[in-house]
Amino acid sequence: MSATPAQIAEGVAHLPVSIANVYFVGSCGSPWVLIDSSLPGNARKILEAAELLYGAGARPDAILLTHGHYDHAGSALDLANLWDVPIYAHRLELPYLTGKSPYPPIDPTAPGFMAFLGRFLPARTVNIRARVRPLPAGGEIPGMPGWQCHHTPGHAPGHVAFFRPTDATLIAGDAITTMNTDNLFDALRKRKQICGPPTPVTYDWTAALDSVRLLASLRPLTIAAGHGNPMIGPEASDELSDFAANITPPLRGRYVHQPARTGETGIVALPPKPSDPIPGIAAAVGVATIAGAMFAVAAHRRKKHSER
């Protein structure tokens, strides 16, 4: 059964796909675009959701990427080939999307369970060279009239966020999240809260914090991030403002005091690789911890359901 996208603002629909979100922008009978594409292997799910919104055989004007991490660009090439449409990303993302450079490495020494898992996950990039194009330099967004494109680096060199001033709708990518990706229980439950970008894959914390402050200055009333459920209303805007006013970098990590340096061709220089104090046994401990957390969340949901 196909997942049904949920409308979160005029002409904007949200669909959670695996661990990340995708967004459809445009109304039925009018041009539309897809923003982000989740992990590889999800093209069929996204295609079916698109047909629920726009009708059988509907195809977008383009696929737009907030950035090229594999959980956002993973199904982009399959969809672009099915629809025969271009993929757009910021020019500073192109080295990582065309096989020229890897992203700065995951930092396993940063705090949080995602960093812990990073010790056991292979580094991955997505090569979509055949379809990807740079976003226009003048600020025009293909297929999204009335929207602004804001360069929001820190989590990825060419990370962008999309903002519609007429109703203050923000599609933020991973510049901010609306769940705590560093806390296992919060992440599994998708508890709504404004948080910073995913810690172990943020390569420049000075830029990342500046990007959070930029998005807060827009005073969005709808906050649609790459991870977590959308947050809507003045309270969400106030929470983002408060978060931006008090945000600090993590207490530790490879990129906290010295960022990775990147450029038009990808990685230029990396800070020294930190020593990792966690022994190999951490893998077994991590698996047990995650299994226990998933069991606890499932039990919590069953209890809530039985109380209804």
N, C-alpha and C positions, 0 to 999 in steps of 0.2 A: 504494500500500500504506500502511495506517495505521501511524503511529508507535505503539509500545507503551509506555505509562507504566511506570515502574519504581517498585516499592514501596521506600520508604526508611525507613519506620517503620510501626508498626501503624496501618492505615487511612489512610496518607499516601502518595500516589504523585506522582512527579515526571515532568514532560514538558517537554523543551526545545522551544521553538517559535520559530523564527527566532532573534533575538538575545537573547531573554529566556526565563524559565522560567514555567510555570504549575504549580499544585499542586491535586490532588484530595484532599479530606479526607472520609473516611467509608468504610464498608465496604459491600460488595455486599449488597443486601437491607435496608439501613438508610439513613436520611437522609444526604445528602452535600452538600458545597459545592465550588465552584470558587474558587480564589484566583488572581487576576490573569488576564489574557487575551491577553498579548503584543500585537504590532502589528496594525493593521487588516488584514483579509483572511485571518485564520487561524481563523475560526469553524468551518469545516467540519473542519479537522484536529483541533481540540479536541473537537468533537462526536463524531467517530469514536473518538477516544481514550476519551472518557467511556463510549461504548457498549461498548468492549472491557472496561472495568472493571466497569460496572454493568448491562449488558444493553441490548438494543435498546429505544429509546423512553425510556430513563432520563433523568430531569432532576433538577437539584439543588434544594435548598431556596432557594439564593441564590448570587449571585456576590459575592465580597468582594474589594475592592481594597486592596493595601497603600498605594497612592497612585495619582494620576491621570495620570502621564506617559504619553504615547501608546504607548510600548512595553510598558506594563502594562495599560492600559485600552482599547487600540485595537480589540479585537474584542468588548468587553463588551456593547455595545448589540445587535449582531447576535445574540449568544448569548442575551441576555436576552429578545429578541423571539422567537427560535426556541423557547425553553423556557418563555416567559411567567413569568419570575421577576424579583424585584427585584435591584438592585445596591446594595451598601452600601459607603460610604467615610466616613472621618472628616469631621466637619462643616467642618473648615478646608480640606478639599479641594474642597468643593462649588463655590466660585466658579470654579474652573478646569475643572470638569466640567459646568458649566451655561451656559457662554458669557459669564459676567460679567467674567472677568479672564483675561489670559494668565499663564503662569508667569513668574517672573523670567527674563530672557534668558540664553541660553547664554553662558558666558564663554570666548571664544576665546583669551584671553591666559593662561589657566591652563596648567600643564604637561601634557604627554601628547598622544597622537595623537588621542584623542577630542575634545579642545579644538581641535586643528588642523582636524579635520573639521567642527567646529561652524561654521567660517567659511562653509561651503558648503551647510549643511543649513538648510532653512526651519524657523522655530519652529512647532510644531504643538500643538494641544490637541484634546481629544476632548469633544464635547458629547453627554452622555448624560442630559440633563435629564429626559427622559420616563420614565426608569427608576430613577435614582439616589435613594437615601435616606441620611440620616445614620446612622452606627452608633449604637446606643443609648447614651445618656450614662452609664448605670449600669455599663457594662463588660461587659454581656452580649453575646455574639457570636452572631448568628443562625446556627443550624445547626451550631454548634461547642461543645456542652457540654463542660466540663472544660478549655477553653482560656482563656488570658488574652489580652487585647488591650493592648499597650503603645504609647503615643504616642511616636514616635521621630522628631521633626522634625529639620530640618537639610538633608536632601536635598529634601524637599518639606514644606510647612507642616503638612499633616495626615497625614504618613507614619505608618503603624502597622506593628507586627510582632506575630505571633501565637505564643504559647508554651504548650506543654502540660507542666505540672509533673510529671505522673506518670511520664513517660519522658524529660523534658528535650528535647523536640523543638521547634525554633525555625524558624519561617518568617519570614525577616528582611526580605523585600523588598529595597530598595536601601540600607537603613541600613548594611549591610555587603555585601561581595561575596566570592565564593570564587574569584575570578580577578582578575588585574590589568588592569582596563579601560583603564588609561592607557598600557599597553605593547602595541604592535601584535602582536608575536610571541606574547606570553603570552596575549593575548586570542584570537588565532586558534587556538592550541593548547589553550585552556581549562585551562592549568596550574593545579592546585589550590593555592590559598593564600588566607589571610584578608587582605582589603584593605578600605579604606574605601569610602565611596559614590563613584559616578562623579563625577569632579572638576568638569568644566565645568558640570554641572547641579546642583551643590550650592550653595544660596543663603546658608547660615548655618553657618559652620564651627565656631563655639562650640557651637551646638546639635547639630551633626552628631557632634562628638567626644563630647559628653555622651551621645548616643544609643548610640554604640559602647560606651561604658563601661557603660551600663545593660544592654545585651544580654550583655556579658561577665559581668556580675554574676549573671546567671541560670544560668551554667555549663551551657550546652546541650551535649548529647551528639550531637544531630543538628542540623546547621546547613544549612538550605535557603534559599539566597539567590535574588534575582531574576536574577543573572547568575553563571554558573559552576556546576559540578557540586556536588551536596551533599557535605558532609564529615561523617563519622560516627566517633564514638568519643571516648575521653578525650583523645587527642592533638589532636583538633580543638578541643575545649574549652580545652585548655592553650594552643594557638596563638592562639585568640581572646583569652584573658586576657593573654598576652604582648603581643599587638598593641595591645590597649586601654591597657595600661600605658605604652606608648611612642609612641602615636599623636600626630602633630603635623599642623597644617594644611599645605597646599601652600606652597611658597616664594613663590609669586606668584599673583595673580589678583584679579579684581574684588571678590570676596566674602570675601577672606581677612581683611582688617582691618576691614571694615564690611559687615555683612550687609544683604540686602534686608529691608525691613520689610513684613510682611504682616499681614492681619487677616481679619475675617469676610467682607469684600467682595473680598478678593484683595490685589493689590499696593498698599501704602501709600506707600512711598518706595524708591528705588534708589540705591545708591552711584554716584558719577560713572562714566561709561563710560570705560574706559582707552583710551589710544591703542594701536593695533595695529601693531607694527613689521613684520609679515609682509606682503610685497608681493603683488600679484595673481598673480604667477607661481607662488605657493605651491600653487595648485590643481593645476597640471600636475605639480609635484614630488610633491604628495601622492598623486595617482593612480598615478604611477610607483612610489612607495614601497610603496603598498598592494599593487599588482600583484606587485611583487617579493617582498614578504613572503608573499603567498598562494602563489606559486610555490615559495618555499623551504619552507614548511610542507608543501605537497603532496609535494615531493620527499623530505622527511624521513619522511613517512608511508609513501611507496612503499618507501623503503629499509628501514624497520622491518618492513614486510609481507614483503619479499623475504628477510629474514633469519630469518623464522619457519620 
